[in-house]
């Protein structure tokens, strides 16, 4: 007896489609879990806050598969801190869901776009307000970028200690840190990175911290390392000023002569900071850097 091939052969699911499916499942699961109390019973609908705007975390996107996993882990921490809040993810590029698709899926109501970006730049000034303007069915606010902020500095410090920085015991006199950031042509991005570097230097007890960039700005990480060596600073660590793993973080870490800290990732301080920026935007804090026309509001730093 001859077997015939099935009429519709099963095709393997592409890797990209699998990642997209996992993202959608995670987002939907987070929403459903907010309807369940700790003892496993369904919360009464009248006790669920429907007035809180949706928190839309906006990640840049990366071809590194670890980036998406890291961002999803960070948003899980955010949901743990505020279980009843509708938290969703949108990407500027390279990964799904893309931000316009996320906003289309919310329906009518209010949303706060919280950039998972560490300073000002083109994405914060232009891409996010443009996406908000296109979502005409929503009343939308754009929160400030995550940095600069003391919570970021604490996360940077703890990532350095995890990587082998001597911590409270005190580093040697020839120690220094390069704060490796993505870089931007926007001069305010450099201002923000330098402010973070100064705050991290204070946290490290006065150890010099020099910002350096993976693209679009100078100095780059190798140049900053050479400049520190010329000043007699030969024990230099690289602090990864990136939200998640990716090409820039990998290249920056590879240049480190010794300690190379991991990206900030799902550090607990990051989850607290995401909610802090969200709360600032909901409270209607006055614009901090430049003016955005209504209905958009850039929350203050």
Secondary structure as the mmCIF struct_conf table of DSSP 4:
data_model
#
loop_
_struct_conf.conf_type_id
_struct_conf.id
_struct_conf.beg_label_comp_id
_struct_conf.beg_label_asym_id
_struct_conf.beg_label_seq_id
_struct_conf.end_label_comp_id
_struct_conf.end_label_asym_id
_struct_conf.end_label_seq_id
BEND BEND1 UNK A 7 UNK A 8
HELX_LH_PP_P HELX_LH_PP_P1 UNK A 9 UNK A 14
HELX_RH_AL_P HELX_RH_AL_P1 UNK A 15 UNK A 33
TURN_TY1_P TURN_TY1_P1 UNK A 34 UNK A 35
STRN STRN1 UNK A 36 UNK A 36
TURN_TY1_P TURN_TY1_P2 UNK A 38 UNK A 39
BEND BEND2 UNK A 40 UNK A 40
HELX_LH_PP_P HELX_LH_PP_P2 UNK A 41 UNK A 41
STRN STRN2 UNK A 42 UNK A 42
HELX_LH_PP_P HELX_LH_PP_P3 UNK A 43 UNK A 44
HELX_RH_3T_P HELX_RH_3T_P1 UNK A 45 UNK A 47
BEND BEND3 UNK A 48 UNK A 48
BEND BEND4 UNK A 51 UNK A 52
HELX_LH_PP_P HELX_LH_PP_P4 UNK A 53 UNK A 53
STRN STRN3 UNK A 54 UNK A 59
BEND BEND5 UNK A 63 UNK A 64
HELX_RH_AL_P HELX_RH_AL_P2 UNK A 65 UNK A 81
BEND BEND6 UNK A 82 UNK A 82
TURN_TY1_P TURN_TY1_P3 UNK A 83 UNK A 84
BEND BEND7 UNK A 85 UNK A 85
STRN STRN4 UNK A 87 UNK A 91
BEND BEND8 UNK A 92 UNK A 97
STRN STRN5 UNK A 98 UNK A 98
HELX_RH_AL_P HELX_RH_AL_P3 UNK A 99 UNK A 104
TURN_TY1_P TURN_TY1_P4 UNK A 105 UNK A 106
BEND BEND9 UNK A 108 UNK A 108
STRN STRN6 UNK A 109 UNK A 115
BEND BEND10 UNK A 118 UNK A 119
BEND BEND11 UNK A 121 UNK A 121
HELX_RH_AL_P HELX_RH_AL_P4 UNK A 122 UNK A 122
HELX_RH_PI_P HELX_RH_PI_P1 UNK A 123 UNK A 127
HELX_RH_AL_P HELX_RH_AL_P5 UNK A 128 UNK A 134
TURN_TY1_P TURN_TY1_P5 UNK A 136 UNK A 137
STRN STRN7 UNK A 138 UNK A 142
HELX_LH_PP_P HELX_LH_PP_P5 UNK A 143 UNK A 145
BEND BEND12 UNK A 146 UNK A 146
BEND BEND13 UNK A 148 UNK A 148
HELX_RH_AL_P HELX_RH_AL_P6 UNK A 150 UNK A 163
TURN_TY1_P TURN_TY1_P6 UNK A 164 UNK A 164
HELX_RH_3T_P HELX_RH_3T_P2 UNK A 167 UNK A 169
TURN_TY1_P TURN_TY1_P7 UNK A 173 UNK A 174
STRN STRN8 UNK A 175 UNK A 181
BEND BEND14 UNK A 185 UNK A 186
HELX_RH_AL_P HELX_RH_AL_P7 UNK A 187 UNK A 203
TURN_TY1_P TURN_TY1_P8 UNK A 204 UNK A 205
BEND BEND15 UNK A 206 UNK A 206
STRN STRN9 UNK A 209 UNK A 213
BEND BEND16 UNK A 214 UNK A 218
STRN STRN10 UNK A 220 UNK A 220
HELX_RH_AL_P HELX_RH_AL_P8 UNK A 221 UNK A 230
TURN_TY1_P TURN_TY1_P9 UNK A 231 UNK A 232
STRN STRN11 UNK A 235 UNK A 240
BEND BEND17 UNK A 243 UNK A 244
BEND BEND18 UNK A 246 UNK A 246
HELX_RH_AL_P HELX_RH_AL_P9 UNK A 247 UNK A 254
TURN_TY1_P TURN_TY1_P10 UNK A 255 UNK A 255
BEND BEND19 UNK A 257 UNK A 258
STRN STRN12 UNK A 260 UNK A 260
HELX_LH_PP_P HELX_LH_PP_P6 UNK A 261 UNK A 263
TURN_TY1_P TURN_TY1_P11 UNK A 265 UNK A 266
HELX_RH_AL_P HELX_RH_AL_P10 UNK A 268 UNK A 283
TURN_TY1_P TURN_TY1_P12 UNK A 284 UNK A 284
HELX_LH_PP_P HELX_LH_PP_P7 UNK A 285 UNK A 287
BEND BEND20 UNK A 289 UNK A 290
TURN_TY1_P TURN_TY1_P13 UNK A 294 UNK A 295
STRN STRN13 UNK A 298 UNK A 298
#
